[in-house]
Amino acid sequence: MGTVHNFAAGPAVMPRKVMELARKEFQDWHGRGMSMLEMPFTSGDFPEIMESAKQKLRQLLEIPDHYHILFMQGGASAQFSLVPLNLLPTGAQAVYIETGHWSARALQEAQRYGLIKIGASSRHEGFTHIPEPATWQIPREARYCHITTNETANGVAYQEDPEMGEVPLVADMTSDFLSRPINIEKYGLIYAGAQKNIGPAGLVIVIIRDDLIETARRETPAVFSYQRQIASNNRLNTPLTYSVYLADLVFDWILEQGGVARIAERNRKRTQHFYSLIDRHQFYSNNISPHYRSTMNVCFQLPTKQLEEAFLQEAELQQLLHLRGHGDVGGIRASLYNAQPDSSVDALMDFMDAFRLRHG
Ligand SMILES: *Cc1c(COP(=O)(O)O)cnc(C)c1O
């Protein structure tokens, strides 16, 4: 098997070093004679791993003490329901900003639980930009305002943490979590599914400010209540032990890379490079407003559908894999998460130049 270049949007490529370490430790973790998979979660080594993972995440994102960190199950989509169940009392209202496929999914699900207002939407412009926060309609009674910081399917992203007034900001950061520094204090709650920038699918990280944890509805399942999980130190049910262990290794890897600011600088440079290749000729095109282009998911089109199919086929022959765009959007999508090696990005860009010369 030669090198494969995996551009999947998620589950996605993991850092090579983490995979090698996990393989080495798989059957015998640190000389304990057992795998991390076989260890109990309330005694022995696992509680320390979970604590260490939380401490490293605190360090990486400078998370202040009045924010709690939870490792939960059900992925990001479960949070589409759990955010309203935990934060929105019956009859109360919340605001959603609609900027693409995932924010639309989040708001659709939330409508089952309360009065949901759309504070701003870029749907009529084909989700090609992020509406200016100053123009958002936020009723004062809203319990929270929900955003999706990086639209994985559309390739459009917030470039700054939006400035909000009193209404707490809730953010789905699944696909750009740990890809750039953020100002945590601008947010009331952040959630991020792990399979894009952290690790295994199913794990979702929730960061929540402590004044927001007391409004869970009675019918919220206990294991999905932020309040009950925090009260039981995240051990109300068995956590995703192996996934948390892998996340801990990924956090180590990010620290070794110099932290989130360093990674952000690298990400920014290489996507700029990538977008300039797209913009250089008429052949490839990207219609996202330049300021809002995603650094994680680069979406682009070719002049015809036939050329796009040929592109995907030829790419695959060169082991450039999983480049088909999201079903809702079409075209081509290259996901360039933190763990994507520069060599794979270079291989794709070389292929794109060659393909354009052959077919352009
Ligand atoms: C992938 C993704 C999701 C869905 O994650 P699941 O783990 O499948 O629930 C939600 N939001 C965003 C922004 C995503 O990229």
The ligand as an ORCA input file, in Angstrom:
! r2SCAN-3c Opt
* xyz 0 1
  C     -20.038     16.650     10.920
  C     -20.785     17.750     11.560
  C     -21.909     17.521     12.382
  C     -22.498     16.144     12.598
  O     -21.718     15.335     13.377
  P     -22.277     13.887     13.827
  O     -21.188     13.364     14.680
  O     -22.531     13.090     12.601
  O     -23.522     14.113     14.598
  C     -22.512     18.610     12.964
  N     -22.063     19.867     12.765
  C     -20.998     20.111     11.984
  C     -20.538     21.523     11.801
  C     -20.325     19.070     11.363
  O     -19.266     19.321     10.584
*
